[in-house]
Amino acid sequence: MAFHIKEEDTDEIMADINMTPLIDIMLVLLIIFMVTSSISLESGLDVDLPDSVSKGQTSEGSAVVVSLLSDGSIAVQGTVVQREELGMKIQESLKFEKTELVILEGDQASRLGMAVEIMDIAKAAGAIKFAIATEFQN
């Protein structure tokens, strides 16, 4: 007795890899990296920025963010520093970021005199370009 198997009845093993889930994961990772890199200039501190009607230029590349908080404390790149070490910390951050731009973000309740003092210290530390962060209102 011999068995005869028809070729239509045999199931072939599929050896292909489905690339769709892999591409989906890569696109999600790409979006996550794009979003996180665009907010790299944020200091991470809760600062109530003053409002601005005109939309200014956004800074491109790296910058050192100096925050003047409502209680009078000063932070460089999100780390609170004492006034005595402010110049040294700005100078270190400028070298680390390889930039000459300092973005000053100050709370609405902070004093203007303190902002001018911070800009003088930053200039002495090697900053050449300055920007003031504001909240854009439509």
N, C-alpha and C positions, 0 to 999 in steps of 0.2 A: 504494500500500500504506500502510495506516495501522496504527499500533500502538495497542493498547488496553491500558492498565495498570490493573490492578485496585487499588482503594484498600487492600485487605487486605495487599498485598505491599509497600507502601511503609513504610519505617522512618522514624519521626518522630525528630527530634533532641530530646533531653531537655535542657531549659534550666534545670532546678532545681539549687540548691546544697544539698548534703548538710550539715546543720548539726551532726550528731552528733559528728564529730571536733573541731569548734570548741568545742562545749560541754564535751567531755572535757578539752580543754586548759585551758579556763577554770576548771573545777573543780579540776584538779591545781594550777594556780597559786594558787587561793584557799586550798587546803589548805596549800601551802608558806608563804604569807604568814601564815596563822593560826599555824602552828607556830613560825615564826621570830619573830613578835611576842610570843609567850608566853614566850620565853626571853630577852627583852631585858634582864632584870634580872640575868642570869648575868654574872659578872665575867670568865669565861674562864680563871681561874687554877685550878690543881689544889690545892684546899684540902680537907683531911680534916676535915669538920665533925663536931662532937660529936653523939652520938645523943640523941634525945628520944622519950619514950614517948607524950606527949600531943601531939596535933596542934594547933598554934596557928593563928592567922589568917594568911592569906597577904596580902601587901601588894598593894593595887590601885594602878594608876597608876605613875608614875615614882618612882624613889628613887636615892640615891647609895649605891653599894656600896663599903664600905671593907673591905679584906681584910688580916688579920694573918697572915702566913705563918709557917711553922715555924722558919725561920732568923732571924726577928725583923724582916724587912723588911715594909714597909707599902705597899699598893697602893690607889689610888683609881680606881674604874671600870676596873680591869684594868691600870692603868699604875703601875709601881713609882715611888714618890716618896721623897724624903729627909724626915726628921722636920722639918727647918727649914721646908720648903715645904708641909707637910701641911695646915695651917690654910688657907693661901691656895688650895690645890688643892680642898679640900672646899668652900670658899666659892664658887669658880668653878663647881664642878659643881652645887652647890645652885641657883645662879642659872640655869645652862644648862638643868637639868632642870625648873626652876620647881617645886621641891618643898621641903619642910622635913623629909623623912624620910631618915634615914641607916640603912642596914642594915649591921651589923657582922658579918662572917663571919671566924671565927678558926679556925686549925688546932688540933687537940686538943693539940698540943705547945706552943702559944703560952702566954704568961703572962697571968694575969688582970690584973695591974697595968698591963700595956701596953694592955689593952682599956679599962680605966678612963681611962687617959691619952688614948687616941684619942677616947673619948666626950667628955672635957673639951674637947679641941681642937675637935671638931666642934660642940659647943655654943657655944663662943666664935665659931665661924665662921658661926653662924646656924641650926644644926639645932635643931629643936624636938622632933621625934619620933624615937625610936630603936627598932630591932628587932635581934634577934640571930638569925642564920641557924643552923639545925640540920638534921640529917638525920632524917627521920621513920622510926621503926621500928614495924612492925606487931606 
